[in-house]
Amino acid sequence: MWFIRRMMRISWTEKKSNEVVLNEANLERSLIKTIRQRQPQFLGHMCRHEDLEHLAITVKIEGKRSRGRQRITFIENLKSWAIGKGSNNNFIRLTENTYEWRNVIANVCSRQST
């Protein structure tokens, strides 16, 4: 963000938020959109292969849970933003068909951008 402020000659002492600076420069944040698009693509890639990575993503590990708040898993993170946007709950089954999974990703990403 510092380079945009530098290009627009906005001093660091001015109390302008990053959102205001982005609006003045007619730019938008694209990193979050890229992450939201690539995470489901990666999930589809991992679930279509029967490797150790597939097992690590889909299988629950037996044993005692550690104390404190549990970490959010990769699958739970994807479900949290996709289900909120009206997507289907069964991600693993949908990833088996590449074309169907691409449609799901496109629908969720297009709804999130609006």
C-alpha positions, 0 to 999 in steps of 0.5 A, spaced: 500 500 500 505 504 501 507 504 493 500 507 492 501 512 497 507 514 494 505 515 487 499 519 489 504 523 494 499 522 500 504 523 506 504 518 512 501 523 517 495 524 513 489 520 516 487 516 510 485 509 510 487 504 505 480 504 503 480 511 501 487 511 498 484 505 493 478 509 492 482 515 490 486 510 485 481 507 482 483 500 484 481 494 488 484 489 492 485 483 488 488 478 493 482 476 497 479 474 490 484 470 488 485 466 494 477 465 494 478 462 487 484 458 488 483 455 494 477 451 491 481 449 485 486 446 489 481 442 493 478 439 487 485 437 485 487 434 491 481 430 492 481 427 485 488 424 486 488 418 491 495 420 495 497 422 502 495 429 501 487 426 499 487 422 506 490 428 510 484 433 507 479 428 508 480 423 514 479 425 521 485 423 526 483 419 532 486 421 538 485 426 544 484 433 542 488 438 544 486 444 549 483 450 547 480 453 541 481 448 535 484 450 529 480 451 523 481 446 518 482 447 510 475 444 509 471 448 514 474 454 512 472 453 505 465 450 507 464 457 512 464 462 506 461 457 500 455 455 504 454 462 507 453 463 499 448 458 498 453 452 495 452 445 497 455 442 503 458 435 500 464 438 497 468 431 496 463 428 492 462 434 487 470 435 486 469 428 483 466 431 476 471 437 474 466 440 470 461 440 475 466 443 480 468 448 476 461 451 475 460 451 483 467 455 484 464 460 478 458 461 482 460 462 489 466 466 486 461 471 482 456 471 488 462 473 493 464 479 488 457 482 488 
